[in-house]
Amino acid sequence: MTYFSWNFVTDLRIMWQFAFMQNAFEAGTIIAVVAGIVGYFVVLRRLAFATHALGHVGFSGAAGAVFLGFNPVYGLLLFTTSGAAGMAMLGRKASTRDIEIGTVLAFMLGLGLLFLSLYNGYATEAYSILFGEVLGISTSGVILTLEAGVAVLVVLALIYRPLLFASLDEDVAEAKGLPMLGLGLVFLLVLAVAISIAVQIIGVLLIFALMVTPAATAVRLTRRPATAVLVSVSVAVFSIWLGLFVSWYEPYPPSFFIVSTAFMVYVAVRAGIALSTHRPRIRRIVQNALVGRAGRLRRREPAPADPAVVPSARPLSTHGSSTDEP
């Protein structure tokens, strides 16, 4: 474990002297940009459950690739794209999409269990996909991540306007004649590729945090699509960088710090919005409490005496009591 110092520039220079940290920051930045942009449409289209399901489907594909003797990434990509195609074909409407997603997820998890039971060795590479190995990414892995990320962004740029229209109002977009099935299929395939490259950083079990939480934070702050995408990417990049930076000093998984950072940013935004929304009510409550306390204090104070109604005191006799007769 490396000890923390307040000289951040020196710490970063020492950190980046190691190739595994350079690869982690490079791959993490690419994945954060892709996850921030794709995640915005995930939130708009209410596909959070699909994101979670595709991550688990990818684990089944990785287990199958290990059983057959291939690279787990290829199995991961094959199963996520196949699962995404099945979800898009079966669930065209958002109202019924969760049922089809759950059905596909159950079947794919059954296949993954079968592959793991048939494999005689210890599937270390498959199990590493569950939690991610950001510090174990090689230079070739960074290049593969960059190529896949560029492909995802190019496809999103081509379908951005119709996808945004269909995501904001599905019924109106369908009435206007937009190819809803085609748009849903293409976007889910893009999501599958994004998940396949993101699990290297965050893992299957925590993919929900990186793909959904930054975008959920962004839509709470602004309704403008371009601004929301920028905020989502910024939160994702900040979470990756801070998580990797903290993991340099602590002997704990970087994915924990990445997820915790994204979650704390989301909670802080929600708390700030709630406070600003209810600020007039809180101010009235505080004012009423102060006024009520001041009133109680005034009631407890004794009333000042009026000199006009206070009787004058009789002078005491020097020879005895004032009631004594001479």
N, C-alpha and C positions, 0 to 999 in steps of 0.2 A: 504494500500500500504506500502511495506517495503522499507526503504531507502537504497540506495546503499552505500557500503563501499569498500575500496580497499583491504581488507583482504578477498581474495576469499576462502581461506580454512575455515575460520570461517563462512562465508556465506553459504558454501556448507554443513557444519556440521549442521547449524541451519535449512537449507532447508530440509535436509534428516532426520531430527527428525520427520517430518510429514509423515504419511503413504501414503497420496495421492501423495506426491511428489516422494516418493520411487517407487510407482507403475507407475507413469508417466514416470520416467526415465527408469525403467526396460522394460515396454511395448514399449516405444519409441525407445529404442536401438534395440529391437528385430525387430520391424517393419522397422527401418532404414536399418538393414542388409538385410532383405528380399527384401525391395523395391530397394535397391542399386543393388542387383544381378539380380532380375527379370527385373528391369528397363533397364539394359544393353541390354537384348534381346528385350525388347520393342522398343528401339531405332534402333537396328539392323534390326528388322523385320518391321519397320515403322508402329507400332501399337499404336501410340500416341492417335489417334482418338478412337481406341477401348478401351483404358484405360479410357479415358474421358467418353465414352458411358457406359461402365460397371459400373462406379460409379453412374451414374444417374439411370441405371437399378436397381442397388442395393437399391436405395432410394424407388423405386416402390415396391420392395419386402418387405422392412421394413414397408411401409405403409400397405401392405396387411397383414403382420403378426400382426400389431397393430389392424387392423380391426377384425381379427379372434381371437385375444386374446392370441397370442404367443409372444415369445421374438423376438424383431425386428432383432436381429443378425441372427436368423434362416431364416427368410424371405429374409434378405439381401444375405445370402449365397446361398439360393435356386435360387433366381432370377439371381444373377451374374453367377452362373454355368450354368443355363439354357440359359441365353443370350449368354454366351461364346460358348456353344455347337452350338447354332443356327448360330452364326457368323462364326464358323469354318466350318460348313457344307455348308453354302451358299456361303461364300467367300473364295475359295481356293487360288486364286491368289491375290497378292498385288495390281495389277492394277485395280481389280474390287471389292476389299474388302470394300472400303469405302461406296459403295452403299448398300451392304448388312448390314453393321454395322448401317448405318442411318435408314434402314428399321426396323431392330430389335429394335433400340433405340426408334423410334416413337411408335411402338406397346407397348413396355414396359412402356413408359411414359404415354400412354393412360390408361393402367391398374392402374398405380399409382394414376392418377387423379380420376379414378373411386373409388378406395379404400378410398381415402381421403374424397370424397363426401359422401360415405356411412357411414363413421365413424361419430358418433354423438358427441363424446367428442373431447378434444384437444389432438392431437397426439404429445405430447411432446417428447417422445422417438424417434419417426420417424423424427421429425424436427431436433433433436440434431445430427442426422447422417449427415445433410447437412453441418455442420461446425465442427463437431468433439467435443469430450469432453475428452481430454487427462487427465485433472485433476480429472475426475470422474471415472476413471477406478478402479475397485476393484481388490482384490487379485485373486479372481477366474477368472476375466477377463485377468489378466496377465498370469495365467496358461493356459487359453484357447489360448491366443495369442502365447505363447511359443510352445504349441503342434501344432497349425496350421503352425507356422513358420518352425518348424523342418520338418513337413510333406512336405512343399513346397520345402525346400532345399534338402531333400532326393530325391524327384522326379526329381528336376533339375540336381542333381548329376548323376542320372541314364541316363538321356537323353542329357547330356551336349555336348558330341562330335557330335552326329548327328544333334542336334539342332543348334549348332554353325555353322556347315557346311551348313545346309539348310538356315540359316539366312544370311550368307555371300554371297552365290550364289544359289538362289532358282532353277534356270534352270539346272545348272550342278548337283545339288543334286538330282533333279527329274530324270535326265538322268542316274545317277548312281544307280537308283532303290530305293532310300530312300522313306519310307512311308510318303509322304508330308502331306496327310490328317490326319494321325494319330499323327504326330508331331505337326501340327497346333492345333489339338483338345486338346492334352495333355497340350500344353503350354498355350492355352487360359483358360483351366480349372485351371491351376496353377496360372495364372494371376488373375482369378476371386477370388480365395481363398486369394491371397495376397491383393487384393483390399478390400475384406471383412474385413480383420483384420486391414488394414491401415486406413480405414475411421474413426476408433475410435480416431485416432490422428489428422488427418488433415481434415476430413470431405469429403463429396461427391464433393462439389464444388471446393475443392482445391487439390483433389487427384492427379491431373495432375502434380502439382509442385513436390511432393515427389517421384512419380513413374518415371518421365521423366527428370526433370531438373538435378538431380545429374548425371544421365547416360549421358545426353547431354553434360554436362561439361566434363565428363571423355573421351568421344570419341573425344573431341577437343584437349585433351592433349596427348593422346597416341593411337596407333593403335593395340597394343598388347592386346588380350582379357583378360588375367589374370591381367595385370596392370590396364586396364580400369575398370574391376570389382572392384578391390581394391580401386581405386580412387572414383568410384561411391559410394561405401559403406562408405568411409571416409567422403565424402561431405554430404551424408544423415545423418550420425551419428552426424557430426559437426552441421548441421542445427537443428537437434532435440535438442541436448544438449544446444546450444546457445539460441534457441527459448524458451526452458523451463527456462533457467537461467534468461533471460531478463524478462519473464512473471512473475517471482517471485517478481519483483520490480514494474511492471507496471500493471494497472488494465485493460489490454486489452487481447483479446483472444490469447492464445499461438500459435494457428495455423497461425496467422498473422505474428508473428516473425519467425516462422519456414519457411514459404514460402518466406518471405523477405530475410532471410539469404541465402537460396538456390538460389534465383534470383540474389542477389548481387554477390555471388561467380561466377555464370555463366557469368554475365556481366563483371566482373573483368577479367575472363579468356579470353573472347572474345576480350576485349580491349587490353589485353597484347599480344595476338596473332596478332591482327591487327597492333599493334605498332611494333612488331618485324618483321612482314612481310614487312611493308612499311618503315622500318628504313632507308635503303639506299636512298630511294626516298626522305624522309624527310630531311636526311642529305644533299643531293644535293640541295634541295630547300633552306635550311638554308645557305649553303655555297654560292650559287648564290646570295642570298639576301645580305649577308655580302660583297661579292665582288662588287656587284653593288653599294652598299652604299659607299664603300671605293672609287670607281671610281668617284662617284658624288662629294664626298668631295675633291678629288684631283683636279677636274675641277674647283671647286669654289675657291681654293687657288690661290693668285696672283703669277705670274711667277717671280722668282728671277732676279734682274737686273745684266747685264754683265758689269763689270768695263771697259772692253776694248772698248766698244762702247759708253760709257757715255762721252759726251763732257766735257772738263774742263771749269770751270767757270772763267770768266775774273775778275781780281781784280777791285774792285770799287775804283774810284778816290776819294781822300780825299777832292778835291775842288769842287765836284759837280757830275753831272751825267757823266757816261762814254761816252756819246755821245757829250759832250760839247767840242768845239775846244779851244785850248789855245790862 
